[in-house]
Amino acid sequence: MVSTKTTSAVFVALLLVTAGGVATAATAGDADGTAAVPIDDRIAQQDEDDEADDDDAVGDANFEVSDLSAVDAAPAGDVVTVTADLTNPAADDAEGFVEFRLDGEVVERRYLALDGDESRTVEFNVNTTDVPPGDYVHGVFTADSGEVAELTLVETAESFTVANLSAPDEATLDEPVTVTADIANDGDETDEQAVDARLDGDVVDRTNVSLDAGENETVEFEVTPEETGTQYLSVFTRDDGEFREITVTAAGDDDDDARDRDDDGADDGDDAEPTANITFENQTSNGSTVTVAEVNTSDGGFVAIHNDSLLDGNVVGSVVGVSEYIEPGEEDDLEVELFDVPGAEFEEDELAENQTLIAMPHLDSNDNETYDFVATNGSADGPYVNDTDDPVVDDAFVTVEADENNDTDDAEPTATVTFENQTSNGSTVTIAEVNTSDGGFVAIHDDSLLDDNAVGSVIGVSEYIEPGEEDDLEVELFDVPGAEFDDDELSENQTLIAMPHLDTNDNETYDFVATQNGEDGPYLNETGEPVVDDAFVTVEDDGIADNVTDNATDEEPVADNATEDGVADNVTDDNATDDGIADNVTDDGVADNVTEDNATDDGVVDNATDDGVADNATGDDAADNATDGIADDEPDGVDDDAADDLPADNATDGVDDAEGNETAGNESDGANDEALIG
């Protein structure tokens, strides 16, 4: 058997489901390299005062949960995959949330829309890094339905490692060969673990190895092959291992082969079957080429790359790439160009998605060094076969790397967004991370979005963002092109929803609201739902009572419209001496709207003695407006039209109170009071 890797397809399903608004990528085996987020980082923190009013905690739709599936036990720290089926039993389309809870706490919440009678499988990848070993109850829940299961997290020691696997390249059928490998304990404690020797995946020998922390040991196995052909010999510990290829022949085959070969290794015997082996490893590709790690052929030829339609019997049509002609012998790191195959036509010129591909060595049966397998519909340049007459193959999962400059029209725009619970000043919120393929904007919606108010729910939008990743993106609220608001800041704690939007008209201006959803629509996931994430926003308390105006200057707590010397506003200083006192202002802290007609420069109030009594009063506590023998408004040679009791605006006192520090406007007296502050 030349190649022993199973040629069954490796299916990696990318499930992008709106997660509490979040676009969550879930891949089998973390094929895209994205690690699941630890539980402690994903548990939503809700304000206790708002929990009773949170009608959308699990959505309004009556989705039914069934067929919950998960492992019963796993090592603590592993990623545990939980799946369940959701069904909308109603005839109408419906929307709502689905939650995964561990021991009662919400670990992840997703927002879904299901058509009438639609069913869908949801998957949660739960990282238990922060969860201690123990028994837990977990489940998947909607507004009115749910299923639960038990999970045991087991504390496990670090796996022993394997290195320096050693075995002969060739062996004789039914004769033992010696296999050695170095086993090391990289953990912090003494441990005992099983170590296996395998042939083509089957355990042929096993030993238990006990090692102190930091200790290593060479283990030895006696392995007896029971089949001829090329096989994979391996040594495994719990989480580590190494492979080595070994060719097994029947007794006497080596002598026959030697007689059939000349000095340079070419096969001259008519009865010698051509042989090949190939190693094709999982890899990341630019979409137009793949690399074959190693191929060894007895007669030279080509390496063809097939897609997984080969597994459905599509032998010729499955060829999507072929190498140049290769000479007999070993080739390492052989690059194979895709979608350029003689005799084949393709609609695409590169891989459009991650997928399993199959590498197959082919003979050059007509000796023209041109691959004619497709052009002749399989009659020329057929594949190398193993001892069971099956084609020699190896498969690999190929991940297509992101191309930031890919302008192909058929590439769907993609985005992810992370919006975390936060405290806000009420006028801005912060997006932790957003990644867009085509750039655009991040819109902030209030929870009326959940009532299908797609346009009216927009209360904020970011500036235009370039394609790629943006961290800590600040979004201003209540300033949205095309929208009008009664508020200019959040007035209460609430859940908001972040949604990346495209710039569909390429003008770098957010036109979604202004065009009533005609332009700049949202990024969508694979199910056609908007990519979103929600967060609970707490409005910070600024310590100032509502509707209270603080008009004082920053320098000192002076009353409104007061001068720097603490003197009350609107106090005139008509005909005062040149004492540096501002117009209409006394320098002695006198109440507003008190005139100081014909006053001296001793700071004494109008027509009053200097004993500190009220304006126009004698020093014997007489009532206001009682002069020292001359009543107000009497012709005593002094213009005493201004009372000392804070007169109303428009009072005439012979002074022009037009500047900002006097009484309210519209006074007129014909005088020009250009005051200088002393």
C-alpha positions as CSV (number, residue, x, y, z in Angstrom):
1,M,0.0,0.0,0.0
2,V,1.8,3.1,-1.2
3,S,-0.2,5.8,0.5
4,T,-2.3,5.2,3.6
5,K,-3.9,8.5,4.3
6,T,-7.7,8.2,3.9
7,T,-8.8,10.0,0.8
8,S,-12.2,10.9,2.3
9,A,-13.0,14.6,2.2
10,V,-12.3,16.7,5.2
11,F,-15.2,18.9,5.5
12,V,-14.8,22.1,7.4
13,A,-18.0,24.0,7.9
14,L,-17.8,27.7,8.5
15,L,-20.8,28.7,10.6
16,L,-21.3,32.4,10.7
17,V,-24.3,33.1,12.9
18,T,-25.2,36.4,14.3
19,A,-24.0,36.1,17.8
20,G,-25.9,38.4,20.1
21,G,-25.2,40.4,17.2
22,V,-21.7,39.0,16.9
23,A,-20.5,37.3,13.6
24,T,-18.9,34.2,15.1
25,A,-16.7,31.9,13.0
26,A,-16.8,28.3,14.0
27,T,-14.6,25.9,12.1
28,A,-14.0,22.2,12.6
29,G,-10.7,21.6,14.2
30,D,-10.0,25.4,14.2
31,A,-8.9,25.1,10.6
32,D,-8.7,28.8,10.2
33,G,-6.4,29.1,13.2
34,T,-8.9,31.2,15.2
35,A,-8.9,30.3,18.9
36,A,-12.2,30.2,20.8
37,V,-12.5,33.1,23.3
38,P,-12.2,32.0,26.9
39,I,-15.5,31.9,28.9
40,D,-14.6,34.7,31.3
41,D,-14.1,37.1,28.4
42,R,-17.5,36.4,26.9
43,I,-20.0,36.4,29.9
44,A,-22.2,39.4,29.4
45,Q,-22.4,41.9,32.4
46,Q,-25.9,43.3,32.7
47,D,-26.9,46.2,35.0
48,E,-29.1,44.6,37.7
49,D,-31.6,47.5,37.6
50,D,-32.3,46.9,33.9
51,E,-32.6,43.1,34.1
52,A,-36.3,43.2,34.8
53,D,-37.0,45.4,31.7
54,D,-34.7,43.4,29.4
55,D,-37.4,41.9,27.3
56,D,-34.9,40.8,24.7
57,A,-32.7,38.7,27.0
58,V,-33.5,35.6,24.9
59,G,-35.6,37.1,22.2
60,D,-39.3,37.0,21.5
61,A,-39.5,34.2,19.0
62,N,-40.7,30.8,20.1
63,F,-37.9,28.8,18.6
64,E,-37.8,25.1,19.6
65,V,-34.5,23.5,20.7
66,S,-33.7,19.9,19.9
67,D,-31.0,17.4,19.4
68,L,-28.4,19.0,21.6
69,S,-25.0,17.2,21.1
70,A,-21.8,17.5,23.1
71,V,-19.1,15.3,24.7
72,D,-19.8,14.1,28.2
73,A,-16.2,14.7,29.4
74,A,-13.2,16.7,28.2
75,P,-9.8,17.8,29.5
76,A,-10.0,21.1,31.3
77,G,-8.8,23.8,29.0
78,D,-10.0,22.1,25.8
79,V,-12.5,23.7,23.4
80,V,-15.8,21.9,23.7
81,T,-18.1,21.9,20.8
82,V,-21.9,22.0,21.5
83,T,-24.5,21.8,18.7
84,A,-28.3,22.0,18.7
85,D,-31.1,22.3,16.2
86,L,-33.4,25.3,16.3
87,T,-36.8,25.2,14.6
88,N,-39.3,28.0,14.0
89,P,-42.6,26.2,14.4
90,A,-44.6,29.1,13.1
91,A,-45.6,29.7,9.5
92,D,-44.3,33.3,9.6
93,D,-40.7,34.5,9.7
94,A,-39.5,35.2,13.2
95,E,-36.5,36.6,15.0
96,G,-34.9,36.1,18.4
97,F,-32.0,35.1,20.5
98,V,-30.4,31.7,21.3
99,E,-28.1,31.3,24.3
100,F,-25.5,28.9,25.5
101,R,-25.3,28.7,29.3
102,L,-22.7,27.0,31.5
103,D,-23.9,26.4,35.1
104,G,-26.6,29.0,34.5
105,E,-24.3,31.8,33.2
106,V,-24.7,33.1,29.7
107,V,-21.5,32.3,27.8
108,E,-22.7,33.4,24.4
109,R,-25.9,34.8,23.0
110,R,-26.8,35.0,19.3
111,Y,-29.4,36.8,17.3
112,L,-31.2,34.7,14.7
113,A,-33.8,35.1,12.0
114,L,-35.6,31.9,10.8
115,D,-38.2,31.6,8.1
116,G,-41.4,29.9,8.8
117,D,-41.0,26.2,9.5
118,E,-37.2,26.6,9.0
119,S,-34.7,24.5,11.1
120,R,-31.1,25.3,11.5
121,T,-28.1,23.8,13.5
122,V,-26.2,26.2,15.7
123,E,-22.7,25.5,17.0
124,F,-21.0,26.9,20.0
125,N,-17.2,26.4,20.5
126,V,-16.6,26.8,24.2
127,N,-13.1,27.5,25.4
128,T,-12.8,26.0,29.0
129,T,-9.3,27.5,29.6
130,D,-10.7,29.5,32.6
131,V,-13.0,26.8,33.9
132,P,-11.7,24.6,36.7
133,P,-12.1,20.8,36.6
134,G,-15.5,19.5,37.8
135,D,-19.0,18.6,36.8
136,Y,-21.1,21.2,35.0
137,V,-24.6,21.5,33.6
138,H,-24.8,23.3,30.3
139,G,-27.5,23.9,27.7
140,V,-28.9,25.8,24.7
141,F,-31.9,28.0,25.3
142,T,-34.4,30.2,23.5
143,A,-37.3,32.3,24.8
144,D,-39.5,29.3,25.5
145,S,-37.4,26.2,24.9
146,G,-34.1,24.6,25.7
147,E,-32.1,21.4,26.2
148,V,-29.5,20.6,28.8
149,A,-26.6,18.1,29.3
150,E,-23.8,17.4,31.7
151,L,-20.1,18.0,31.1
152,T,-17.2,16.8,33.2
153,L,-13.9,18.7,32.9
154,V,-11.0,16.5,33.8
155,E,-7.6,17.7,35.0
156,T,-4.9,16.2,32.9
157,A,-1.2,16.3,32.9
158,E,0.8,17.7,29.9
159,S,1.3,15.1,27.2
160,F,4.7,13.4,26.7
161,T,6.4,14.5,23.5
162,V,7.9,12.4,20.7
163,A,11.1,13.1,18.8
164,N,13.8,11.4,16.7
165,L,11.7,8.5,15.4
166,S,14.1,6.0,13.9
167,A,13.2,3.0,11.7
168,P,14.6,1.4,8.5
169,D,13.4,2.6,5.2
170,E,12.7,-1.0,4.0
171,A,11.5,-4.1,5.7
172,T,10.8,-7.7,4.8
173,L,7.3,-9.2,5.1
174,D,6.7,-11.0,8.4
175,E,10.2,-10.1,9.7
176,P,10.5,-7.8,12.8
177,V,12.2,-4.4,12.6
178,T,13.4,-2.2,15.4
179,V,11.8,1.2,16.0
180,T,13.1,3.8,18.5
181,A,11.9,7.2,19.5
182,D,12.8,9.7,22.2
183,I,10.0,10.4,24.7
184,A,10.1,13.5,27.0
185,N,8.1,14.7,29.9
186,D,7.9,18.5,29.6
187,G,5.5,18.9,32.4
188,D,6.0,19.9,36.0
189,E,5.2,16.6,37.7
190,T,6.2,12.9,37.4
191,D,3.7,11.1,35.2
192,E,3.1,7.8,33.5
193,Q,1.6,7.7,30.0
194,A,1.1,5.1,27.2
195,V,3.3,5.2,24.1
196,D,2.0,3.4,21.0
197,A,3.8,2.0,17.9
198,R,1.4,1.9,14.9
199,L,1.5,0.6,11.3
200,D,-1.0,2.3,8.9
201,G,-2.8,3.6,12.0
202,D,-3.2,0.2,13.7
203,V,-1.5,-0.3,17.1
204,V,1.1,-3.0,16.8
205,D,2.9,-2.4,20.1
206,R,2.3,-0.4,23.3
207,T,4.4,0.4,26.4
208,N,3.8,2.5,29.5
209,V,6.5,5.0,30.2
210,S,7.1,6.7,33.6
211,L,9.1,10.0,33.6
212,D,10.0,12.6,36.1
213,A,9.4,16.2,35.2
214,G,11.9,17.3,32.6
215,E,13.2,13.7,32.0
216,N,13.4,11.9,28.6
217,E,13.9,8.3,27.6
218,T,14.4,6.4,24.4
219,V,11.8,3.7,23.9
220,E,12.2,0.7,21.6
221,F,9.6,-1.4,19.7
222,E,9.8,-4.6,17.7
223,V,7.4,-4.2,14.7
224,T,6.6,-7.0,12.3
225,P,4.9,-5.9,9.0
226,E,2.2,-8.2,7.8
227,E,1.5,-6.6,4.4
228,T,3.7,-5.6,1.5
229,G,3.9,-2.1,0.1
230,T,4.7,1.3,1.4
231,Q,3.2,1.9,4.9
232,Y,3.3,4.6,7.5
233,L,5.0,3.7,10.8
234,S,4.2,6.0,13.7
235,V,4.9,6.5,17.4
236,F,2.2,8.3,19.4
237,T,1.7,9.7,22.9
238,R,-1.6,11.2,23.9
239,D,-1.1,14.5,22.1
240,D,2.1,14.1,20.1
241,G,3.6,11.8,17.5
242,E,5.9,11.3,14.5
243,F,5.5,9.4,11.2
244,R,8.0,7.5,9.0
245,E,7.5,5.8,5.7
246,I,8.6,2.2,5.4
247,T,8.5,-0.1,2.3
248,V,7.7,-3.7,2.9
249,T,8.6,-6.4,0.4
250,A,8.2,-10.1,0.3
251,A,11.3,-12.3,0.7
252,G,13.3,-12.5,-2.6
253,D,11.7,-9.3,-4.1
254,D,14.9,-7.4,-3.6
255,D,16.9,-9.8,-5.7
256,D,14.4,-9.7,-8.5
257,D,14.3,-5.9,-8.5
258,A,18.1,-5.7,-8.7
259,R,18.1,-7.9,-11.8
260,D,15.5,-5.7,-13.4
261,R,17.3,-2.4,-12.9
262,D,20.4,-0.9,-14.6
263,D,23.1,1.1,-12.9
264,D,21.2,4.4,-12.9
265,G,18.1,3.0,-11.3
266,A,15.9,2.8,-14.4
267,D,13.6,-0.2,-14.5
268,D,14.4,-2.4,-17.5
269,G,12.2,-5.3,-16.7
270,D,8.9,-5.7,-18.5
271,D,7.2,-7.3,-15.5
272,A,8.3,-4.6,-12.9
273,E,5.3,-2.6,-11.8
274,P,5.9,1.2,-11.6
275,T,5.8,2.5,-8.0
276,A,5.3,5.9,-6.4
277,N,4.6,7.5,-3.0
278,I,3.5,11.0,-2.2
279,T,3.2,13.3,0.8
280,F,0.7,16.2,0.5
281,E,0.3,18.2,3.7
282,N,-2.3,20.7,5.0
283,Q,-1.3,24.2,3.9
284,T,-2.2,27.7,3.2
285,S,-2.3,28.7,-0.5
286,N,-2.6,31.8,-2.5
287,G,-5.4,30.0,-4.4
288,S,-3.4,29.5,-7.6
289,T,-0.7,27.0,-6.5
290,V,-0.2,24.3,-4.0
291,T,2.9,22.5,-2.8
292,V,3.5,18.8,-2.7
293,A,5.9,18.1,0.2
294,E,7.5,15.0,-1.4
295,V,6.9,12.6,-4.3
296,N,9.0,9.6,-5.3
297,T,8.3,7.9,-8.6
298,S,10.0,4.9,-10.2
299,D,9.3,6.1,-13.8
300,G,8.8,9.8,-13.6
301,G,5.7,11.5,-14.8
302,F,3.4,14.2,-13.2
303,V,1.5,15.0,-10.0
304,A,-2.1,15.8,-10.7
305,I,-4.3,17.7,-8.1
306,H,-7.9,16.6,-7.9
307,N,-10.8,18.2,-6.0
308,D,-13.1,16.1,-3.9
309,S,-15.4,15.3,-6.8
310,L,-12.9,12.5,-7.3
311,L,-14.5,10.7,-4.4
312,D,-17.8,10.7,-6.4
313,G,-16.2,8.9,-9.3
314,N,-15.3,12.1,-11.3
315,V,-11.8,10.9,-12.2
316,V,-11.1,13.1,-15.2
317,G,-13.2,16.2,-14.4
318,S,-11.9,16.4,-10.9
319,V,-8.4,17.4,-12.1
320,V,-7.8,21.1,-11.2
321,G,-4.0,21.2,-11.5
322,V,-0.9,19.3,-12.7
323,S,2.8,19.7,-12.2
324,E,5.5,19.9,-14.9
325,Y,7.1,16.7,-16.0
326,I,9.2,15.2,-13.2
327,E,12.1,12.8,-13.6
328,P,12.2,9.4,-11.9
329,G,13.3,9.6,-8.2
330,E,12.4,12.0,-5.4
331,E,11.1,15.5,-5.7
332,D,10.7,17.7,-2.6
333,D,8.5,20.8,-2.3
334,L,7.1,20.4,-5.7
335,E,4.9,23.5,-6.7
336,V,1.8,22.6,-8.7
337,E,-0.1,25.3,-10.7
338,L,-3.9,25.1,-10.5
339,F,-6.4,25.7,-13.2
340,D,-3.9,25.2,-16.0
341,V,-4.4,21.6,-17.2
342,P,-3.9,20.5,-20.9
343,G,-7.3,19.5,-22.3
344,A,-9.4,21.1,-19.5
345,E,-11.3,24.4,-19.3
346,F,-12.1,26.2,-16.1
347,E,-14.4,29.1,-15.2
348,E,-12.2,30.2,-12.4
349,D,-8.4,30.8,-12.2
350,E,-7.9,30.3,-8.4
351,L,-9.5,28.6,-5.4
352,A,-12.4,30.5,-4.1
353,E,-12.8,28.7,-0.7
354,N,-11.0,26.4,1.7
355,Q,-11.2,22.8,0.7
356,T,-9.7,19.3,0.6
357,L,-7.6,18.6,-2.4
358,I,-6.0,15.2,-3.4
359,A,-2.6,14.7,-4.9
360,M,-2.1,11.8,-7.3
361,P,1.2,10.8,-9.2
362,H,0.6,10.0,-12.8
363,L,2.7,8.1,-15.3
364,D,4.0,9.5,-18.6
365,S,2.6,6.5,-20.5
366,N,3.3,7.9,-24.0
367,D,6.7,9.3,-23.1
368,N,6.0,12.8,-24.5
369,E,6.5,14.6,-21.2
370,T,3.1,16.2,-21.6
371,Y,0.2,15.4,-19.3
372,D,-2.5,13.9,-21.6
373,F,-4.8,12.3,-19.0
374,V,-7.6,14.9,-19.3
375,A,-7.2,15.5,-23.1
376,T,-7.5,11.7,-23.8
377,N,-10.3,11.3,-21.3
378,G,-8.1,9.0,-19.1
379,S,-6.7,6.8,-21.8
380,A,-3.1,8.1,-21.5
381,D,-0.9,9.1,-18.5
382,G,-2.9,7.2,-16.0
383,P,-2.1,7.2,-12.2
384,Y,0.4,5.1,-10.4
385,V,-1.4,2.3,-8.5
386,N,-0.5,0.5,-5.3
387,D,-0.5,-3.2,-4.6
388,T,-4.3,-3.3,-4.4
389,D,-4.6,-1.5,-7.7
390,D,-5.9,1.7,-6.1
391,P,-4.4,5.0,-7.2
392,V,-1.6,6.3,-5.0
393,V,-2.9,9.4,-3.4
394,D,-2.6,11.7,-0.4
395,D,-5.0,14.5,0.6
396,A,-4.6,17.8,2.3
397,F,-6.8,20.6,3.6
398,V,-5.9,23.8,1.7
399,T,-6.8,27.1,3.3
400,V,-7.0,30.1,0.9
401,E,-5.1,33.1,2.3
402,A,-6.9,36.4,2.3
403,D,-6.1,38.7,-0.6
404,E,-6.5,42.4,0.4
405,N,-6.2,43.4,-3.2
406,N,-8.7,40.9,-4.5
407,D,-11.1,43.0,-6.7
408,T,-13.0,40.0,-8.2
409,D,-16.7,40.7,-8.5
410,D,-17.8,37.3,-7.2
411,A,-16.0,37.7,-3.8
412,E,-18.5,38.3,-1.1
413,P,-17.6,41.1,1.3
414,T,-17.0,39.9,4.8
415,A,-16.7,41.6,8.2
416,T,-16.5,40.8,11.9
417,V,-17.1,43.2,14.8
418,T,-16.5,43.1,18.6
419,F,-18.6,45.4,20.7
420,E,-18.0,45.1,24.5
421,N,-20.0,46.1,27.5
422,Q,-18.7,49.6,28.6
423,T,-19.3,52.9,30.4
424,S,-19.9,55.9,28.2
425,N,-20.1,59.6,28.6
426,G,-23.4,59.4,26.7
427,S,-22.2,61.0,23.5
428,T,-19.7,58.3,22.2
429,V,-19.1,54.5,22.4
430,T,-16.0,52.5,21.5
431,I,-15.9,49.5,19.2
432,A,-13.2,47.1,20.5
433,E,-12.4,45.7,17.0
434,V,-13.9,45.6,13.5
435,N,-12.4,43.9,10.5
436,T,-13.9,44.6,7.0
437,S,-12.9,43.3,3.6
438,D,-14.1,46.4,1.8
439,G,-14.0,49.1,4.4
440,G,-17.1,51.2,5.2
441,F,-18.6,52.3,8.5
442,V,-19.8,51.0,11.8
443,A,-23.4,52.0,12.7
444,I,-24.8,52.0,16.2
445,H,-28.4,50.9,16.5
446,D,-30.6,51.0,19.6
447,D,-32.8,48.0,20.4
448,S,-35.6,49.1,18.2
449,L,-33.6,47.3,15.5
450,L,-35.0,44.1,17.0
451,D,-38.5,45.3,16.1
452,D,-37.4,45.6,12.4
453,N,-36.7,49.3,12.7
454,A,-33.6,49.0,10.6
455,V,-33.2,52.6,9.5
456,G,-34.8,54.5,12.5
457,S,-32.8,52.5,15.0
458,V,-29.5,54.1,13.8
459,I,-28.3,56.5,16.5
460,G,-24.6,56.8,15.6
461,V,-22.1,56.0,12.9
462,S,-18.3,56.1,12.6
463,E,-16.2,57.9,10.2
464,Y,-15.3,56.0,7.0
465,I,-12.9,53.1,7.8
466,E,-10.4,51.5,5.4
467,P,-10.5,47.8,4.6
468,G,-8.8,45.7,7.3
469,E,-8.8,45.8,11.1
470,E,-9.6,48.8,13.3
471,D,-9.1,48.6,17.0
472,D,-10.7,50.9,19.7
473,L,-12.9,52.7,17.1
474,E,-14.7,55.7,18.7
475,V,-18.3,56.3,17.3
476,E,-20.1,59.6,17.9
477,L,-23.8,59.2,18.8
478,F,-26.7,61.3,17.6
479,D,-24.8,62.7,14.6
480,V,-26.0,60.6,11.6
481,P,-26.3,62.0,8.1
482,G,-30.0,62.1,7.1
483,A,-31.3,61.6,10.7
484,E,-32.7,64.0,13.2
485,F,-32.7,63.5,17.0
486,D,-34.4,65.0,20.0
487,D,-31.5,64.0,22.1
488,D,-27.8,64.7,21.9
489,E,-26.6,62.0,24.3
490,L,-27.8,58.8,26.0
491,S,-30.1,59.4,28.9
492,E,-30.2,55.9,30.4
493,N,-28.3,52.6,30.5
494,Q,-29.2,50.4,27.6
495,T,-28.2,47.7,25.1
496,L,-26.8,49.0,21.8
497,I,-26.0,47.0,18.6
498,A,-22.9,47.6,16.4
499,M,-23.3,46.8,12.7
500,P,-20.6,47.1,10.0
501,H,-21.9,48.8,6.8
502,L,-20.5,48.8,3.3
503,D,-19.7,52.0,1.4
504,T,-21.7,50.8,-1.7
505,N,-21.5,54.1,-3.6
506,D,-17.8,54.6,-2.8
507,N,-18.3,58.2,-1.6
508,E,-17.0,57.6,2.0
509,T,-20.2,59.1,3.4
510,Y,-22.8,57.0,5.3
511,D,-25.9,57.2,3.2
512,F,-27.9,54.3,4.7
513,V,-30.3,56.5,6.6
514,A,-30.5,59.4,4.1
515,T,-31.4,56.9,1.3
516,Q,-33.7,54.8,3.5
517,N,-31.6,51.7,3.1
518,G,-31.0,52.4,-0.6
519,E,-27.2,52.7,-0.2
520,D,-24.5,51.5,2.3
521,G,-26.3,48.4,3.5
522,P,-24.8,46.2,6.2
523,Y,-22.2,43.4,5.8
524,L,-24.0,40.0,5.8
525,N,-22.9,36.6,7.0
526,E,-23.2,33.3,5.2
527,T,-26.8,32.9,6.1
528,G,-27.7,36.4,4.7
529,E,-28.1,38.0,8.2
530,P,-26.3,41.3,9.1
531,V,-23.0,41.0,11.0
532,V,-23.7,42.5,14.4
533,D,-22.5,42.5,18.0
534,D,-24.3,44.0,21.0
535,A,-23.1,45.5,24.2
536,F,-24.7,46.9,27.4
537,V,-23.7,50.6,27.7
538,T,-23.8,52.2,31.1
539,V,-24.0,56.1,31.1
540,E,-21.5,57.6,33.5
541,D,-22.7,60.0,36.2
542,D,-21.0,63.4,35.8
543,G,-22.1,64.6,39.3
544,I,-24.0,67.7,38.0
545,A,-27.7,67.9,38.6
546,D,-29.9,67.8,35.5
547,N,-31.1,71.1,34.0
548,V,-28.8,73.2,36.3
549,T,-26.8,75.8,34.5
550,D,-23.3,76.5,35.8
551,N,-22.5,79.9,34.3
552,A,-19.6,80.9,36.6
553,T,-16.2,81.5,35.2
554,D,-13.4,78.9,35.8
555,E,-11.3,81.3,37.8
556,E,-13.5,81.9,40.9
557,P,-17.2,81.4,41.9
558,V,-18.3,84.9,40.9
559,A,-22.0,85.5,40.2
560,D,-23.3,85.6,36.6
561,N,-22.2,88.7,34.7
562,A,-19.9,89.8,37.6
563,T,-16.6,91.6,37.3
564,E,-13.4,90.1,38.6
565,D,-13.5,92.0,41.8
566,G,-16.6,90.3,43.2
567,V,-18.9,93.3,42.8
568,A,-22.5,92.5,41.9
569,D,-23.7,93.1,38.3
570,N,-25.5,96.1,37.0
571,V,-24.2,98.6,39.6
572,T,-23.6,102.0,38.0
573,D,-20.8,104.4,38.9
574,D,-22.2,107.4,37.1
575,N,-20.0,110.5,37.2
576,A,-17.7,108.7,39.6
577,T,-14.2,109.9,40.0
578,D,-11.3,108.2,38.1
579,D,-10.8,105.5,40.6
580,G,-10.3,102.6,38.2
581,I,-13.8,101.2,38.9
582,A,-15.7,99.7,35.9
583,D,-18.6,101.6,34.5
584,N,-21.8,101.0,36.4
585,V,-20.0,98.8,38.9
586,T,-19.0,99.8,42.5
587,D,-15.9,98.3,44.0
588,D,-17.5,97.6,47.4
589,G,-19.7,94.6,46.8
590,V,-22.9,96.7,46.5
591,A,-26.1,94.8,45.3
592,D,-27.0,94.9,41.6
593,N,-28.9,97.7,39.9
594,V,-27.8,100.3,42.6
595,T,-26.6,103.6,41.1
596,E,-23.9,105.6,42.6
597,D,-24.7,109.1,41.2
598,N,-22.2,111.8,42.0
599,A,-20.4,109.5,44.3
600,T,-16.9,110.2,45.5
601,D,-14.0,107.9,45.1
602,D,-14.3,106.5,48.5
603,G,-16.4,103.5,47.4
604,V,-19.5,104.7,49.3
605,V,-22.9,103.8,47.8
606,D,-25.2,106.4,46.2
607,N,-26.3,109.3,48.3
608,A,-25.5,107.5,51.4
609,T,-23.2,108.1,54.3
610,D,-20.1,106.0,54.6
611,D,-21.3,104.0,57.5
612,G,-22.3,101.0,55.4
613,V,-26.1,101.6,55.5
614,A,-28.3,100.8,52.5
615,D,-28.5,103.2,49.4
616,N,-30.3,106.5,49.8
617,A,-30.7,105.9,53.5
618,T,-29.4,107.8,56.5
619,G,-27.1,106.2,59.0
620,D,-30.0,105.7,61.4
621,D,-31.4,102.6,59.7
622,A,-34.0,104.6,57.9
623,A,-35.9,103.0,55.1
624,D,-34.5,102.9,51.6
625,N,-35.1,105.8,49.3
626,A,-35.1,108.1,52.3
627,T,-32.4,110.6,51.5
628,D,-30.7,112.9,53.9
629,G,-33.4,115.4,53.6
630,I,-34.0,115.2,49.9
631,A,-36.5,112.5,48.8
632,D,-35.8,110.5,45.6
633,D,-36.9,112.0,42.4
634,E,-36.8,115.4,44.0
635,P,-34.9,118.1,42.2
636,D,-31.9,118.4,44.5
637,G,-29.4,118.8,41.7
638,V,-28.7,115.1,41.6
639,D,-30.2,112.6,39.2
640,D,-31.5,110.0,41.6
641,D,-33.7,108.2,39.2
642,A,-32.1,104.8,40.1
643,A,-33.5,103.1,43.1
644,D,-31.3,101.0,45.4
645,D,-33.6,98.0,45.3
646,L,-32.5,96.1,42.1
647,P,-34.7,97.9,39.5
648,A,-36.1,96.0,36.5
649,D,-34.6,96.2,33.0
650,N,-35.2,99.2,30.9
651,A,-34.9,101.5,33.9
652,T,-33.4,104.8,33.1
653,D,-30.6,106.0,35.4
654,G,-28.7,108.3,33.2
655,V,-26.2,105.6,32.3
656,D,-25.7,103.5,29.2
657,D,-25.9,99.9,30.5
658,A,-25.2,98.4,27.2
659,E,-22.3,96.2,28.1
660,G,-22.6,92.5,29.1
661,N,-22.0,93.0,32.8
662,E,-25.0,95.5,33.5
663,T,-28.6,94.7,33.8
664,A,-30.5,93.1,30.9
665,G,-30.4,94.9,27.6
666,N,-32.4,97.8,26.1
667,E,-31.4,100.4,28.7
668,S,-30.9,103.8,27.2
669,D,-29.7,106.9,28.7
670,G,-27.6,108.4,26.0
671,A,-24.3,108.0,27.9
672,N,-21.4,105.9,26.6
673,D,-20.2,103.7,29.4
674,E,-17.0,102.2,28.1
675,A,-15.8,100.7,31.4
676,L,-12.3,99.8,32.3
677,I,-11.8,97.1,34.9
678,G,-9.3,98.5,37.5
